[in-house]
Amino acid sequence: MKWLIRHPGERELNRFADGALEDREHARVSAHLADCPRCREEVALVRRIADGVRMIPTPLARDEVLRRALARRAAGERVLLPMNDAGAPRPRRATRFAPAAIAAMLTLMVASLVVSVRVLEADRPALRLYPERPVAGEALTVEYHGGALFADQTHLALRARYRTADDRHWQLLAGILARDEDGLYRTEVQLPDSVVYAAFAVEDLHGQRLDSNNRELWDVMVHGEDGLPTLDAMTARLRDLEPRDWGAAYDVAREMTRAYPDSPQSWATRFSYELRLFDRDSIFGAHREQFARLERAMAEPSQQDAEAMAWLGVYALDLGTMDSAELWIRRAVASSDTPAAGDAYALLVSVLHASDAAARVAAMDALWDRYRSRAIAHVGWQAAIATKDQEAVLRWADRYSKERPSARLTLVPVAYAAGGLRPRLASEAREFLASPGLGDETARPLHLPSDGHVRAQARRFQRVLSQGAVIAAEAEDTLHARILAELGLDLAWESEALLRIARTLWTAGERTRALEALVRAEADPETAHSAATAEWAPPRGSTWASRLARARQELREYLMADGVIRYLNADPRLLQKGSRLSFSSIRAGQPTVIAFFSRYCAPALHDAERLPALAAALEEVGARIVVVDVDNTGALEPYLEALGYHGPVYRDDRGEARSVFHSSKTADFFVLDASGRVRFEHSAPSEILRQVWAISTSSDVSSVITD
Amino acid sequence: MEARNEPMSADPTEAGLLAGARGGDHDALTDIFRRYSQQVLDVAYRLTASPDEADDVLQDVFVGLPEALRGYDGTGSLGAWMRRLATRAALLRLRSDRRRLKWQQRAAMEGRSEERPPSVEGWITLQRYLERMPSDLRVVYVLKEVEGYAHADIAELLGITAGASEVRLHRARRFLKERLRGKL
C-alpha cells in the first residue's frame, strides 16, 4: 500500500491542519490521508484538541471587578495599557472535517470541563496574600473576604503556623484583621527572617468560629531571587501538609524534583513517599537511574556541597546501596564543620542502621551535642527505649519533652515500661492536666476551634493515661495505676481507654469509679460486647439497665458535640461501570457513609484495610457505605477487591462529589443521616460506627449494634 | 451581573458612550463593562490559564480604558478592539512577571523529562494539561487556535519571528497530543 511508503512529518501534518500548505502539497497530503488512518488520526487529534480548547468555558465576569476598577480610578490610579495594535486577526480557516463521533466525544469532554471550571471558581480562596512570592523577611499584606460566617465581626484573628528551614515550627496570632469600608478585612504580617513557610487560618476573636479554607489553610512559601520557592520552603510545606493531606505532600515532593531536578534532597524525599505507594520493583529502576545521574554530577568539584552529599547518602540508603550510602555520608561529614539539616538527617539514618542498640544511643548522644532538633530528640528517645537503659530513657525523655512539650504525656506509658519514671511522670500528668494542659492555645491546630481542640486533646490524653495505668498495674504499682486511671476517667469517651481504666480501678479497689467507667464502655456500640463479657467484670446491680440507658443518651450528646447539620447544595453524580448515578439514588434514604479514597495516598491505603469490616458492620445496622475513587484511574477498585472489599466503587470523575462535600483529601469520611444531611465531617474511621449509631433514631439499629 | 454578555454591533449610541468613557465617566464605563467584559475575560483567562489573573487583567483594562480609548479610531468593531487590548494586557502581565514564566517553564519541562509511574498519569485531566503547558507555548497556541491570529501577527505581538511562532505552535500541539492521545 502506497501510504506505507512515506508518511508526512508531524510539522507537515500540522500545517495541513492549519490549511497552510501550498496547493500542491495540500493535494499530496490529502491523497495520503485518504489511505492512511494513522496520519488521519494525527490531523483529527490536532483539531479535536483545538476544538476542545475553544469550547472550554471561562469564568463569568463579575461586577466586583468593575467596582474595584472604578474605585482605583477614583483614587487617582491610571494604567497605561499597551496600545500598538497588531491589527485584526485573520479569520480562522474552516475545519475541513468534524465527524459526528468526534463531536459527541468533545461534548463529553467539555461537560467535564464545565464542572471543573465551576469548581475552580467556587473554590476561589477568600484570603489573599501579597506578594504571592515573598522573599525571606518580607512583609505580607493579607486581604480576607469574610462572607456570611463573620458578618457580625469587625475584627478577626489571623492565626499562623510558621516553619523555619531547620524544622522549627510554632503557632501564633499573626495579626488582627480589621474590616474596611469595602467589607474586606485587611492586615499586614511581617515574616521573621528565619521563616520559610507560613500557613494561615482566620477565626473570630474567641476562637469559636473558624475558616480554615476547608482544612486546606492558606499558605505561602518564601521564594529565592530566581522566583522559585526555595528548597527549604518546599520542604517545610511538605512537612506541614503531611499530617493533614498526605497526597498533597506527595505532590510537593514531586514538585521539588521538577523545580530542583539536580538536588539529591528532592529525589530522596520523593522516593521516601513513593516507597509507601508503589511496588519496589516498579520504581527502583527509575530511581536508581536518577541516583546514578546525581552521583555523576556530584563528582564535579563545583557540585560538592556537604548537605547535598549527605542527601545523596540518604537516597542511597533508601535504595539499599549501602556502600554508596557510607561513602557519601562520610564525605558529607568530612567536608562540613556544622552539620546542616541534610547531613544531620543522614547521620540519623546511619544511626538507625547501626546494629547495636547501645552504640546507637551513644551515637545519638554525640549527634545531640552537635545538632539539636525535635526529630533528633524523637529518634534518640526511641533509641533509648530500645536499650531499656533507665538512665538513657530519662536523659532522652528530658530532651524530647523539652523539644516537644505537648508530647510529654505520651512519654508516660513507654516510660513506665522502662520503669523509674512513674512518680515523676504521674505528677507531670497531674500538673499538665490542671493548667494550661488541654486548653493550651499554642498547641491548637489551625483547623480546630478552641472547644474542638480541647475535646481532641482530651481524647488523646485519655488514651495515653489509660495505657499508663495498665502498665503501672502490670508492674504492680497500684498507687500510680489508680492515679493515672482516675486522671483519665472523666476526660473523654474513648471507650477502649475506658475499658482499661475500668479494669485498673476495679483491680485497685476503686469499685464505684470502676463501674462508672464500665457503664460508659458498655454504652458504646464499639465496645459494648467486650465490656459486657469481660472476665474481670463485676456483677451488675438491679439499676444497671437504667444506668446504661442514661449513659447511651450521654454518649449521643457527647458525640453530637462534634457533629454538624449540613444540607448538600447539590446532588452529585458518580460513575459506576459506565452508568452515571446520582448520590441520592445510591444512598436510597439510608444512613450513609461516603468515603473518598485514593490509590495514591499511603494513609488512605492504610484506612482502606478497614473497609471490608466497616462495610459489613454498616450493612448489619441498615446503613450503607459509598466508596468513591477520586483518582479516576480505575486503580482503586482492584486494590480494594484484593483487600476483600467487593462492594461498588464509584468514580468522581467530574469532581462533583468532592466539591459538594468540600473534601480535598483522602481518605475522607462523611456520615449522613437517612434524610441525606451531613451529620459528621472528616470522621476518623474508628468513630464512624458509633457516629452512625448516634444519628440513628431507630431502636432496631440501636439494638442491633449494642446487642 | 453574573451573566454572559453579548457584544452589540452598529450601536447608534456607541459614539456617545465612547465619548463618556474617554472622559472617565463611570456610567459609560459600566455600560462598556456590561457589553464587553466577558470577551475581555475570555481572552485573559485563556492566555493566563488562571481565573484570578484573568480578573486582574479585566480590572486593569477597565482602570486604563479611558486613556486607551483615545487610541481607538473607530475602525473595526469595539468588541474586536477590546479583545486585542485584553490580549496585549494579558501578555504584558505574563511578560512582566518573569519569575512566574520561569517557574512555569521549569514546571512544564518536568512533564517531558520526569519518569512518572504510569498509573499516576491517569490522574491528570485535560484541564491540568492546559494549565501546565509552558506559558510561552500556551500563549501562541491560544492566539492561533482560539483567537485566530496569523503567525505574523503573533510574531509582532510577542516580539518573535513568525518562524518561532510556528515552532511554538508545533511544540504546544505536541505537548497536548502526547498527553491526550487516546483520551479524546
HADDOCK unambig.tbl for C-alpha pairs under 7 A between the chains (distance, minus, plus):
assign (segid A and resid 11 and name CA) (segid B and resid 170 and name CA) 6.69 0.50 0.50
assign (segid A and resid 46 and name CA) (segid B and resid 173 and name CA) 6.82 0.50 0.50
assign (segid A and resid 50 and name CA) (segid B and resid 145 and name CA) 6.15 0.50 0.50
assign (segid A and resid 54 and name CA) (segid B and resid 146 and name CA) 5.47 0.50 0.50
assign (segid A and resid 58 and name CA) (segid B and resid 42 and name CA) 5.76 0.50 0.50
assign (segid A and resid 58 and name CA) (segid B and resid 45 and name CA) 6.68 0.50 0.50
assign (segid A and resid 59 and name CA) (segid B and resid 51 and name CA) 6.66 0.50 0.50
assign (segid A and resid 60 and name CA) (segid B and resid 2 and name CA) 6.04 0.50 0.50
assign (segid A and resid 60 and name CA) (segid B and resid 3 and name CA) 6.58 0.50 0.50
assign (segid A and resid 60 and name CA) (segid B and resid 4 and name CA) 6.73 0.50 0.50
assign (segid A and resid 60 and name CA) (segid B and resid 38 and name CA) 6.68 0.50 0.50
assign (segid A and resid 61 and name CA) (segid B and resid 2 and name CA) 6.38 0.50 0.50
assign (segid A and resid 61 and name CA) (segid B and resid 37 and name CA) 6.11 0.50 0.50
assign (segid A and resid 61 and name CA) (segid B and resid 38 and name CA) 5.38 0.50 0.50
assign (segid A and resid 61 and name CA) (segid B and resid 41 and name CA) 6.42 0.50 0.50
assign (segid A and resid 62 and name CA) (segid B and resid 1 and name CA) 6.46 0.50 0.50
assign (segid A and resid 62 and name CA) (segid B and resid 2 and name CA) 5.63 0.50 0.50
assign (segid A and resid 63 and name CA) (segid B and resid 1 and name CA) 5.95 0.50 0.50
assign (segid A and resid 65 and name CA) (segid B and resid 55 and name CA) 6.78 0.50 0.50
assign (segid A and resid 65 and name CA) (segid B and resid 59 and name CA) 5.64 0.50 0.50
assign (segid A and resid 66 and name CA) (segid B and resid 59 and name CA) 6.56 0.50 0.50
assign (segid A and resid 69 and name CA) (segid B and resid 59 and name CA) 5.25 0.50 0.50
assign (segid A and resid 69 and name CA) (segid B and resid 60 and name CA) 7.00 0.50 0.50
assign (segid A and resid 69 and name CA) (segid B and resid 62 and name CA) 5.97 0.50 0.50
assign (segid A and resid 69 and name CA) (segid B and resid 63 and name CA) 5.08 0.50 0.50
assign (segid A and resid 70 and name CA) (segid B and resid 63 and name CA) 6.70 0.50 0.50
assign (segid A and resid 72 and name CA) (segid B and resid 63 and name CA) 6.79 0.50 0.50
assign (segid A and resid 73 and name CA) (segid B and resid 63 and name CA) 5.90 0.50 0.50
assign (segid A and resid 78 and name CA) (segid B and resid 63 and name CA) 6.20 0.50 0.50
assign (segid A and resid 78 and name CA) (segid B and resid 64 and name CA) 5.75 0.50 0.50
assign (segid A and resid 79 and name CA) (segid B and resid 60 and name CA) 6.57 0.50 0.50
assign (segid A and resid 79 and name CA) (segid B and resid 63 and name CA) 6.00 0.50 0.50
assign (segid A and resid 79 and name CA) (segid B and resid 64 and name CA) 4.39 0.50 0.50
assign (segid A and resid 80 and name CA) (segid B and resid 64 and name CA) 5.83 0.50 0.50
assign (segid A and resid 81 and name CA) (segid B and resid 64 and name CA) 6.14 0.50 0.50
assign (segid A and resid 81 and name CA) (segid B and resid 68 and name CA) 6.38 0.50 0.50
assign (segid A and resid 81 and name CA) (segid B and resid 89 and name CA) 6.31 0.50 0.50
assign (segid A and resid 82 and name CA) (segid B and resid 88 and name CA) 6.04 0.50 0.50
assign (segid A and resid 82 and name CA) (segid B and resid 89 and name CA) 6.49 0.50 0.50
assign (segid A and resid 83 and name CA) (segid B and resid 68 and name CA) 6.99 0.50 0.50
assign (segid A and resid 86 and name CA) (segid B and resid 153 and name CA) 6.05 0.50 0.50
assign (segid A and resid 86 and name CA) (segid B and resid 156 and name CA) 6.77 0.50 0.50
assign (segid A and resid 86 and name CA) (segid B and resid 157 and name CA) 6.57 0.50 0.50
assign (segid A and resid 89 and name CA) (segid B and resid 148 and name CA) 5.71 0.50 0.50
assign (segid A and resid 89 and name CA) (segid B and resid 149 and name CA) 4.29 0.50 0.50
assign (segid A and resid 89 and name CA) (segid B and resid 150 and name CA) 6.41 0.50 0.50
assign (segid A and resid 90 and name CA) (segid B and resid 148 and name CA) 6.17 0.50 0.50
assign (segid A and resid 90 and name CA) (segid B and resid 149 and name CA) 5.78 0.50 0.50
assign (segid A and resid 90 and name CA) (segid B and resid 150 and name CA) 6.21 0.50 0.50
assign (segid A and resid 91 and name CA) (segid B and resid 148 and name CA) 6.12 0.50 0.50
assign (segid A and resid 92 and name CA) (segid B and resid 148 and name CA) 5.09 0.50 0.50
assign (segid A and resid 105 and name CA) (segid B and resid 184 and name CA) 6.51 0.50 0.50
assign (segid A and resid 113 and name CA) (segid B and resid 127 and name CA) 6.86 0.50 0.50
assign (segid A and resid 226 and name CA) (segid B and resid 99 and name CA) 6.48 0.50 0.50
assign (segid A and resid 227 and name CA) (segid B and resid 99 and name CA) 4.46 0.50 0.50
assign (segid A and resid 227 and name CA) (segid B and resid 100 and name CA) 6.80 0.50 0.50
assign (segid A and resid 227 and name CA) (segid B and resid 103 and name CA) 7.00 0.50 0.50
assign (segid A and resid 228 and name CA) (segid B and resid 103 and name CA) 6.15 0.50 0.50
assign (segid A and resid 258 and name CA) (segid B and resid 106 and name CA) 6.84 0.50 0.50
assign (segid A and resid 258 and name CA) (segid B and resid 107 and name CA) 5.80 0.50 0.50
assign (segid A and resid 258 and name CA) (segid B and resid 110 and name CA) 5.20 0.50 0.50
assign (segid A and resid 259 and name CA) (segid B and resid 106 and name CA) 6.34 0.50 0.50
assign (segid A and resid 259 and name CA) (segid B and resid 107 and name CA) 6.41 0.50 0.50
assign (segid A and resid 286 and name CA) (segid B and resid 115 and name CA) 6.65 0.50 0.50
assign (segid A and resid 631 and name CA) (segid B and resid 123 and name CA) 5.55 0.50 0.50
assign (segid A and resid 632 and name CA) (segid B and resid 123 and name CA) 6.50 0.50 0.50
assign (segid A and resid 633 and name CA) (segid B and resid 122 and name CA) 5.26 0.50 0.50
assign (segid A and resid 633 and name CA) (segid B and resid 123 and name CA) 6.32 0.50 0.50
